[in-house]
Amino acid sequence: MKTRITELFGIKHPIIQGGMHYVGFAELAAAVSNAGGLGIITGLTQRTPALLAEEIRRCRAMTDKPFGVNLTFLPTVSSPDYPGYIRAIIDGGVKAVETAGNNPQKWLPAMHEAGIKVIHKCTSVRHSLKAQSIGCDAVSVDGFECGGHPGEDDVPNFILLPRAADELTIPFVASGGMADGRSLVAALALGAEGMNMGTRFIATKEAPVHENVKQAILAASELDTRLVMRPLRNTERVLRNAAVDRLLEKEKTLGANLKFEDIIEEVAGVYPKIMQEGAMEAGAWSCGMVAGLIHDIPSVRELIDRIMAEAETIIGKRLAGMLPG
Ligand SMILES: Cc1cc2nc3c(=O)[nH]c(=O)nc-3n(C[C@H](O)[C@H](O)[C@H](O)COP(=O)(O)O)c2cc1C
């Protein structure tokens, strides 16, 4: 399948693996790239730029295909060493960067000069247009269904994607709720040039996370996610567990008085405990409603081949068969 996204990133299939904290290590990124998609290493999971440089080297040893790095610009006071991370990406010869969080404008000239294509993740048409106006090469349009941070507008992809298609001239991928060949064809029909998946890629053989995380996704239905940190305007869609229930209870009790410090136990530093140790009640971790569509743990290649085969059948047989012959 050829789309503006496959052309932009030099990949075989229009499928991107979104950056995921403590999931997007070299093993997963390389597996996605080797299967013809665009694998992404999560930059900030590496605690220093030197560690990111090493992770990029590890990934390059596992694949000769293009892969990218996610750089999430956090709304924190003490900012990570972003110039250092950008340098590690450029020096590592990476040609694709997924930015997320705050506006990446400041970092675009250095990345473009190094021949890097930048795809910015946005949860609204307004932010997508901004990304286009500052020179981003593509956007990843992340609907309300998505695991992680859906923003504060709550517009699901059935509205958000065609709205983006009506306004944007740069290519975009659909993100949030994507799981299979049906998702891909729907995304293309709504105007996207491919899709980005997070949660679905966690439930794969190569995802370097504890088996408990994969089983939790398999056991979950589309009803099992919750939105946390809404009162802080830092909404995150997470899988429901005891810590999330506790957190939501605090949000209810404290109301407008809620501060980050009140929920620090449930959200700070929990990812290594969950993803690596499999301590599933340790805190709140991002997960999409798409969990309801995930029922197995295939290899990344099996997953991507299955998606492409299903998409081709839907387009070539089911949809084509609906037209008068
Ligand atoms: C466990 C997990 C961790 C994530 N961490 C990040 C992150 O660090 N930076 C980021 O930009 N997006 C992050 N995301 C969002 C994904 O890149 C992607 O946009 C999202 O998962 C898409 O929705 P889906 O889960 O329905 O496929 C994370 C998602 C999950 C599930």
The ligand as a Gaussian input file, in Angstrom:
#p B3LYP/6-31G(d) Opt

LIG

0 1
 C        1.418000       2.641000      27.968000
 C        1.398000       3.850000      27.074000
 C        2.386000       4.811000      27.216000
 C        2.402000       5.943000      26.389000
 N        3.414000       6.847000      26.502000
 C        3.497000       7.896000      25.635000
 C        4.595000       8.798000      25.685000
 O        5.500000       8.674000      26.532000
 N        4.614000       9.816000      24.789000
 C        3.638000       9.967000      23.848000
 O        3.723000      10.883000      23.033000
 N        2.574000       9.135000      23.779000
 C        2.491000       8.094000      24.643000
 N        1.430000       7.215000      24.543000
 C        0.400000       7.420000      23.498000
 C        0.669000       6.558000      22.243000
 O        1.835000       6.965000      21.579000
 C       -0.498000       6.649000      21.227000
 O       -0.689000       7.990000      20.840000
 C       -1.788000       6.095000      21.785000
 O       -1.541000       4.919000      22.509000
 C       -2.777000       5.816000      20.678000
 O       -3.959000       5.279000      21.185000
 P       -4.266000       3.688000      21.266000
 O       -3.627000       3.247000      22.526000
 O       -5.737000       3.632000      21.269000
 O       -3.629000       3.038000      20.064000
 C        1.390000       6.100000      25.397000
 C        0.387000       5.128000      25.282000
 C        0.370000       4.003000      26.091000
 C       -0.714000       2.990000      25.908000

